[in-house]
Amino acid sequence: MEVPLLDLKAQFARIKDEVTAAIHSVLESQRFILGPEVSELEKAIAEYSNCAAAVGVSSGTDALLASLMTLGIGQGDEVITTPYTFFATAGSIWRVGAKPVFVDIEPETFNIDPTKIEAAVTDKTKAIIPVHLFGQMAEMDLIVEAARKYNLFVIEDAAQAIGATYKGRKAGSIGTVGCFSFFPSKNLGGMGDGGMIVTQDVELADRLRQCRNHGSKPKYYHKWVGGNFRLDTLQAAILLVKLRYLDDWSAKRRANAARYNELFADVEEVITPTIREYNVSIYNQYVIRVPRRDELQAYLKDKGIGTAIYYPLSLHEQECFKSLGYKKGDFPESERAAAESLALPIYPELTDEQIQYVATMIKEFFSRKS
Ligand SMILES: *Cc1c(COP(=O)(O)O)cnc(C)c1O
């Protein structure tokens, strides 16, 4: 049996006609830059996320970058974030000239440990970027409390968490801004790159809109420097189709996760994901912790099962950040997660046979003599 980590062809088969029609309609209009589908998607995502406004941008990375730029964060500033995330989170902080300051994660959720944030605040700190990793939101109440106390912006990196909730509140709706990614492997994925920034502050949304278009307002008049961070009309049209399926797809991922949890209940070596009782995860990834992780991954590959390691090297250990002065051992929980975590196939179209096969092969691996 073959079980890929993700099967986008299975998803496309179901929505092919609708997506093709949406693409054709943009082709007929020839309005490729900031066409009407972009503002239509912005309205839909703002509403979906319980936010006052949304601004379509060129990627999740550019959502973070444009947010930092628009909030005026740069040279001499510090931004607190997690070392256990996709590179873009810290890369964006670096690119505006600010300094990423890392805080270790909670071992249960893989998200930033809110009890360690305050100790990392200095008089240069301007913002906190919590990442809602793998589809579960970070501990927002405590993060917002720390941010209020020190007058910091909160930029939610919700690239993996569109539609997730924390105590009933949607990802992106709590911080100063929330950043989504439409990278094809995200729960709401485009057919190319794309992203969105959501916020409750309509005046800020206005400035974000200028930022994504070279800081221009009116056209050809620039009070500050932005960039070309625009979302393509074609992507917006495709995403409008896919958005209608998002909740259904995320519910299927949750059902698949529940099935795995059940099947792993008697497997001592497998630590299944912890979701806090007040959180609803969208399971962008289903990540287990196991001993002999690399050996297991090779074994599963041999059996036709795709897996991935998110992330093999914590950001404080990356060569490009050497000048920040961090060293191995600085963030033990992040480093342990990097050594033990393994993402299993969780996509909505998985069959029960496939899930059972994955679980059986993992059980088989651990029941062999090591
Ligand atoms: C995917 C992702 C990003 C970047 O999104 P792109 O659209 O690929 O630029 C940022 N942060 C996290 C946590 C992500 O998973």
The ligand as a Gaussian input file, in Angstrom:
#p B3LYP/6-31G(d) Opt

LIG

0 1
 C        4.205000      28.065000       5.817000
 C        4.654000      28.885000       6.946000
 C        5.109000      30.215000       6.781000
 C        5.393000      30.831000       5.450000
 O        4.394000      30.761000       4.531000
 P        4.736000      30.867000       2.958000
 O        3.395000      31.083000       2.370000
 O        5.343000      29.554000       2.567000
 O        5.645000      31.992000       2.746000
 C        5.391000      30.955000       7.918000
 N        5.280000      30.436000       9.135000
 C        4.889000      29.170000       9.335000
 C        4.757000      28.646000      10.730000
 C        4.582000      28.345000       8.251000
 O        4.208000      27.080000       8.459000

